[in-house]
Structure formats: structure tokens, C-alpha cells
Amino acid sequence: MKQLAIALALTGSCVLANSIAVTPASALETYEAQMEASDAASQARVDMLDAFGPKVLKPGQYVWRDVSDSAGPQRVVISLSDQMAYLYRGDTLVAAATVSSGRDDKPTPTGVFSVLNKTPMHHSNKYDNAPMPFAQFFESHGIAMHAGFNPGHPASHGCVRLPTAFAKKLYSVTDVGTPVYIGA
């Protein structure tokens, strides 16, 4: 699998966003996983145009369409360069939202992760008991996707802040083990 990912990356071919498997207790921050996550983020930008047209979302906005559960397994793709989150079912883009990821001094990790645990209302153990509604943790040191302030640029301590309504919907459709691809 590792050799396939490297070969595809070197040839410029698109790497499928579900070719690296992660388990609920794992995270891959290897070069190959980071490249796969970046490829997934690049593909998501194309899929956004195909699914929703030339729509540009302002900070705090999202789009969502109904896609049957039978379309395939879910995954979340985060594009750090675009400050966007994307939800897929199989190869079909379901939703897209603006995000605010980690600042330069507290960056959001990149690679292939999975949702480790979920809680409807968490309060930060590190940052003044800050509320983290609809928290979905994907990293063992407390980094999560959650509802929060979305100024349109990286502003968090490593988490991926989502618009509140989007975070609530995303929380309701994902499970522990849902893959999370975070790329540049």
C-alpha cells in the first residue's frame, strides 16, 4: 500500500481518499498519509465545484445536500490551505463548510486520522475551560473538530473549528472510526 501511494504521488495520479485504512485507535502522520490527505483536499476543491457550482462560502457558512447512506462510507476531508471541511459518502460530496484551523504556533496536524471519541459538549482541559460543542476528537492529545468561532483564517490552538449548525449536523452523521483526512 505504501509503495502504491508513493508511486501514484510521483506519477501525479490522484490517490483515492480511502486507500490508507485507519482504525479508531490510529493516526497516520507519515509522509505518505500527509500526501494522501493533501490529494484528498485537492480533489475536494474540484468536487465542491461539481456539487455546488462556483459558490464561495464566507466564514461561518456551509452547504449540505441529501445523499443516500447507500452511497458508501463517510469520511471527512479538511483543507488547511482553503480553510474548508468536506463530508463525503463514498465518492459523493455531501457537504462543505468553512473552518478555522490551528495558528502557525499551534498547527493542526496533517495526515490520516479517525474519530476517536465524540462528546456533545466538552470543555477544554488546556485553554480556560473553553467550550467545545459537538466535539469529535481525532488526535490523542485533545485535538478535535468542534463548533467554534470561525473568523476565516487559522485562529485555534490546533483544533478545527466548524460553524455551529454544520458541527451539529456533522456530529449527528459521523461515528467513532470515521476517517478524517487533513491536508494542505
C-alpha positions, 0 to 999 in steps of 0.5 A: 500500500505504501509503495502504491501511494508513493508511486501514484504521488510521483506519477501525479495520479490522484490517490483515492481518499480511502486507500490508507485504512485507519482504525479508531485507535490510529493516526497516520502522520507519515509522509505518505498519509500527509500526501494522501490527505493533501490529494484528498483536499485537492480533489475536494476543491474540484468536487465542491465545484461539481456539487455546488457550482462556483459558490464561495462560502464566507466564514461561518457558512456551509452547504449540505445536500441529501445523499443516500447512506447507500452511497458508501462510507463517510469520511471527512476531508479538511483543507488547511490551505482553503480553510474548508471541511468536506463530508463525503459518502463514498465518492459523493460530496455531501457537504462543505463548510468553512473552518478555522484551523490551528495558528502557525504556533499551534498547527493542526496536524496533517495526515490520516486520522479517525474519530476517536471519541465524540462528546456533545459538549466538552470543555477544554482541559488546556485553554480556560475551560473553553467550550467545545460543542459537538466535539469529535476528537481525532488526535490523542492529545485533545485535538478535535473538530468542534463548533467554534468561532470561525473568523476565516483564517487559522485562529485555534490552538490546533483544533478545527473549528466548524460553524455551529449548525454544520458541527451539529449536523456533522456530529449527528452523521459521523461515528467513532472510526470515521476517517478524517483526512487533513491536508494542505 
